[in-house]
Amino acid sequence: MASTLLQLAKYGHQLDGILNRYKAALYPQRFMDYHRWLKQQSTAIPDNHPLVVFDFRDSRIDGPQGRRFYCLFIFFIRAGFYPVLRENYFFLGNIQDKYKKLCLQEKFSVLHQTQSLPEHYVLVTDKWYSRLARTATQIISLNYQTDYSPDSQCFPMPFPMFPPVYAHQQDLQLASYRQQVRPWNIFFGGDAEPDKYNKNSIRDIYAKLSRAHVLDTLRNNLTHNTYRELNNNADLDKALQENIRGLVIMNTRQCKVAPINWLGTLANSNFFLACPGVRYPMSHNLIEALAVGSIPITQYPEMFFPALEDGKNCLVFSSETELLEKVQQAMAMPAEQLSSMRYAAQNYYDTYLKPGACIKQLLNHHPHKISLRLLPFLKAGGGFA
């Protein structure tokens, strides 16, 4: 019965996804707004930049609220490419929505159906056939499948930071964040709504402790001297003036931190408690922690490619007991080991997760045609692309 319900839920979500991708056809006003927007866009394509051309069937590439396309888009920009978007209403009709509209802060051109391109460009597409493939220097085909294996010929796309972090160019300020004084020892910052972050898929599909479970375990087992919850922004302002050697918990439903200030807040801590996301473990804040040198305490090192390593660039737990042990280990860690692990965490980000480095590795993966696995950590039934 459980497997039948799971299968029905999967089919229901897939149907909902298809409807969402093509529902724009049902709204004449949106269609007219799109064409007004389209007339205002540049079609000029510079000849003094490497080009990346995005040619997608529809909005499936967007993922949650447009964030997946935006992150792929900004990764190429950070790598020095000029983006060209192939005109397609089902792909671009929602470009002024949610996180996808962050693309509008960047320079790009729209390629009309009859327009020609220069000889050399990288094509990124999810179509089984694109006429632009005939003259592309390299072709990157998106692969939305689940259950990636390191033995696969696909390139595993790294999970990104939260889109507004890139939009505010905070990823370009990492040197200053890494040099910050760190008055807090261990920190968790993020949404902590129990009902939202206690899904069955985290336990049943990924065999991890949910975010709600992790936070409850620590709340119920740490002493008053080693556990501190911030209940509002006044608490946050006060905590920023203190040295806190235990764990600081900040529920972003209660403490609001603007995206432009997020990495700076995160960089106040030596360690970051990386709790799972909603339907799958991966969450933006673990990437952000590595970026600023806040060492992750995590359950899912194997969801990185290559995997994070316990005692080198993270601390790993898999049970309540191990969670408490790792928190105690973090609180007692000698300064020399702490410095070594911080450097290793930053170096992992720079080597594998930094946009420019990621795109360079992607393009070196195969000389001409590359299969890009968009969500390599995703398991069947445990969330959707």
HELIX and SHEET records of a PDB file:
HELIX    1   1 ALA A    2  TYR A   22  1                                  21    
HELIX    2   2 LYS A   23  LEU A   26  5                                   4    
HELIX    3   3 PRO A   28  LYS A   39  1                                  12    
HELIX    4   4 SER A   59  ASP A   62  5                                   4    
HELIX    5   5 PRO A   64  GLY A   66  5                                   3    
HELIX    6   6 ARG A   67  ARG A   78  1                                  12    
HELIX    7   7 TYR A   89  LEU A   92  1                                   4    
HELIX    8   8 LYS A   98  GLN A  105  5                                   8    
HELIX    9   9 ARG A  131  THR A  135  5                                   5    
HELIX   10  10 PRO A  163  ALA A  167  1                                   5    
HELIX   11  11 GLN A  170  LEU A  172  5                                   3    
HELIX   12  12 LEU A  174  ARG A  178  1                                   5    
HELIX   13  13 ASN A  200  ASP A  204  1                                   5    
HELIX   14  14 ARG A  211  ASN A  221  1                                  11    
HELIX   15  15 HIS A  224  THR A  226  5                                   3    
HELIX   16  16 ASN A  233  ALA A  239  1                                   7    
HELIX   17  17 PRO A  259  LEU A  266  1                                   8    
HELIX   18  18 HIS A  284  VAL A  292  1                                   9    
HELIX   19  19 PRO A  301  MET A  303  5                                   3    
HELIX   20  20 GLU A  320  ALA A  332  1                                  13    
HELIX   21  21 ALA A  335  TYR A  348  1                                  14    
HELIX   22  22 TYR A  349  LEU A  353  3                                   5    
HELIX   23  23 PRO A  355  LEU A  363  1                                   9    
SHEET    1   A 7 SER A 109  LEU A 111  0                                        
SHEET    2   A 7 TYR A  82  ARG A  86  1                                        
SHEET    3   A 7 LEU A  51  ASP A  55  1                                        
SHEET    4   A 7 VAL A 122  THR A 125  1                                        
SHEET    5   A 7 GLN A 138  ASN A 143  1                                        
SHEET    6   A 7 LYS A 369  ARG A 373  1                                        
SHEET    7   A 7 PHE A 155  PRO A 156  1                                        
SHEET    1   B 6 TYR A 227  LEU A 230  0                                        
SHEET    2   B 6 ILE A 244  ASN A 251  1                                        
SHEET    3   B 6 TRP A 184  GLY A 190  1                                        
SHEET    4   B 6 SER A 269  LEU A 273  1                                        
SHEET    5   B 6 ILE A 295  THR A 298  1                                        
SHEET    6   B 6 LEU A 315  VAL A 316  1                                        
END                                                                             
